Amino acid sequence: MARPARPVAVAVLLLGVVAGLLLGAGPAGADTTGPGQKIADALTSSSVYVDAAYAGAVPPARQKELAARIAATGLPVKVALVPLVKGDAFDGDSSVLAGVIHDRLAQRDLILITMDGSNDSLDGFEWPGDAHQAQYAVWAVGFLDETKNAGLADRVAKAVDLIAAGDGKQVYDRATADLGGSAPTAGPAKASASGGSSALPLVVGIVAAVIVLAAGGLLLVRRRRGRPRFTFPAAVFAAGQAADEAGLRRRAQAEVIALGEAVEAADATPGLSRALDAYTAAGKVLDGARGIPDLAGVLVLVAQGRDALDGHPEALPLCFFDPLHGRAVRRATWRALGSRDSLDVAVCRDCAQALRARRAPEVLTDRTSDGRRIPYFERPADRSVWAATGYGSLTPYDPTDPDQPDGLAARILRGDFTRTR
């Protein structure tokens, strides 16, 4: 069957997705003005802000030491140690906190160290680019033997030193070498750090589009370009991690709409065809999604479409163990319990740390026909396109290999998803 013209195909799929989106309103965005402004105000007079929750781990004397250490580097480093919990003003996500602080400070050049949010580790961000490899430098602290049992103040101090040295990626690669696999080649995973943009513009754009559509019009909000790497707003994953299927479905619908708008607005680029395939596949899966595993697949396809549009079709996918963990940061060698075969999989930072510590990563589960919950990848490959591809992790795109197996989008379009329904 011939493919319809691109504008027609996009418009038809957009209308179908919009109809589903209008059936329920999405949750309101987090109000970050108060807490974010308070932190930003404190950081205008000091390079270190420590919430009362961490005052015992980083007392005033250590805060002064850290401030002096930062001043000695001559770099625009700020430290904001704030506890992050799902449902708080920043939705428990360090990238949201970082984006808010960056917006409030109105500081073009900024390197920010925060808590990670998902565990007790640190996270790093840098604007406007990654010249000092700050994110890798901060990540490396969590893998170094010398800081494995270090206190919070000592870990922050080490992060500052690594940022000043400017070779964070090299240190990170060495520290994680025993995981196997390789580090990502397109830079740190959180584009919000290097792109200088928070999740707010995307949320506002989606809300505006829904309001106009409800009035009978059609408004295509063109996605802001120039981001080196696509990343979902934190709220996209929050619903899935809370097992909120309805909330995740609304988020997935919004992301498919936004991808369709980006495809429609895109110029003729080498990645446009791949992006349209990913968009079409995401729409098909969304229409037939029966649960969280399928909705996670929608987000994976959206990420692939965004990567293709941004010129990064070979970028690491979302995490193999659970796409709702977010973007993978590296590939690692992993062998399932009871299996002799090792797999090369893309993993997020938390899963990478779990593998390094010989712990089982948290995995996305699926329900069997008899009601049992098992890791999604334990389902027979011929009964689950997600198990067959590891949500794209087992079928990475290689532009130099003409004989590579079909990727996730191609399998969806040829019917692998509907065949296993």
Buried (B, 14 or more C-beta within 10 A) or exposed (E): EEEEEBEEBBBEBBEBBBEBBEEEEBEEBBEBEEBBBBBBEBBEEBBBBBBEEBEEBBEEEBBEBBBEBBEEBEBBBBBBBBEBEBEBBBBBBBBBBBBBBBBBBEBEEBBBBBBBBBEEBBBBBBBEEBEBBBBBBBBBBBBBEEBEEBEBBBBBBBBBEBBBBBBBBBBBBEBBEEBBBBBBEBBBBBBBBBBBBBBBEBBEBBBEBBEBBEEEEEEBBEBEEEBBBBBBBBBBBBBBBEEBBEBBBBBBBBBBBBBBBBBBBBEEEEBBEBBBBBBBBBBBBBBEBEEBBBBBBBBBBBBBBBBBBBBBBBBBBBBBBBBBBBBBBBBBEBEEEEEEEEBBBBBBBBBBBBBBEEEEBBBBBBBEEEEEEEBBBBBEBEEBBBBBBBBBBBBBBEEEEEEEEEBBBBBBBEEBBEEBE
